[in-house]
Amino acid sequence: MFDPANDLVTDARDLGASDEARVLASVLPLAGLEAVDVGCGSGRVARQLVALGATVLGVELDPVQAAHNREAEPMPGLSFAEAPGEALPLGDTSVDLVVFSFSLHHVPADRMAAALAEARRALKSDGTLCAFEPLLSGSLEEAYRTFHDERPVWRLAYAALREHAWPFFAEAHELMWSEETRYADFEGFVADNVSTTHTSFTRARIDTPEVRRLFDAGHRDDGCVFTSYGRANICRNPVRPA
């Protein structure tokens, strides 16, 4: 399934160019589902899910981002809460879908198992767990890792899914997809990365000759375009202890 020597998925179904919600919708009808997005950040993926018919609770641990979410313009079908992934504000077997949208690797390694167990607790008997995580390749990742290399925690998150998610569900799917990120210029790239609330990047950390070289390689007539690759682990129908 996974080759840790070169970070390649060998048998995941490749959906080509897509996005998170469409990847999930390829195996699960989203209309009418009650969902929670754990570590939702600004709610980008949560909003995608709402647009496809789900009702979503976005849960965010970071207090700064959680405050931003509370102040954001309301969207019908989307609400927010501030809580850690291992203590969701949900009843037992209460939701259809739990999503970790590029957030499981932000959970401390010694709490990943607890966060995945909490997701299983909240899921209905026919519920679905979906964890989106980056694949460790692509031109955007190549530029990003020069100032913030998250490969070690991404590997830990994938190992946690294999150990603490897959064995506890009746079925599992592993999908991969690609998408493009576009920047008008280098200033936009810097602004995008210094504005995140869960990191404390300075401009000096990002604005280096190596990062500029990799960024310039993405120049096209219509802007600077970078490719990234994602992996979705989708586990369905949690197996409860007898």
Steps between C-alpha positions, in 0.01 A plus 500: 500500500762753606870514430665708775827511308362732232161610637302357211155350516511196273136395467283799592240585238611815320214740429715751312423871539243545776441652842420365845121506484486344154740228612273416791186527287646239262435231764236660724188705421535815712151649474320485834796374703587631847876553496778635720826639365767448767776759487300698248728805483311779326235253382610470137417129471196532726355755258562264209303231681213737579486602133438132417215469746653400833440672833842556657640586841853635467707424810822695550746481792708811421335781700603772255350321201197395704435866582527589129248227421252633753528845342471378139196568288240232576437227243180293520588143590837588656575559868823510700626385839832524685624163628786248464463202270508256790205669677239579236182680612286219360286222640572133441404371152366844408652588160525344156845628409818606680763674290859586588578756229881510500489516877586157641873572466451807724379277784791412733621150420405364841140622450435382143360165613266678744382741229418212265324311780296813574398517134382139514303574818312784331420308181173323434513127428505570125723807534813600314840626610703692243854626553652728238878525512760620248707267292864589532551615143407780263646840419310677780626255760855533365491876558324472835733245657801731459369708790261256671560130451201310637590162352573341842157588645321407175655155525390474864144590402495235229638240740230594752230450236635157412513393865206680660246548219517232231463199739190652662284542188329249276643655183764749396586688183818684420479765228741755363450816298681806373415868501657827397570803718545833326675814623517835324851557631749411772346752740175305489683179584672664798178656625319169476758329719560767763126543561436153642412502869642156588856592395723798563690542175686822442559648159874442544437126539310483172672764284823314423684447171406131496128566551507775236672264256234233550223757481634649177494152344121517516467813286247487218347772287195505727679493834704263713347153510594210724380143520432315821382145564270377772406165646159418648455209737127430515384242754135396516277317750682497834524159665376522860619266777253221567 
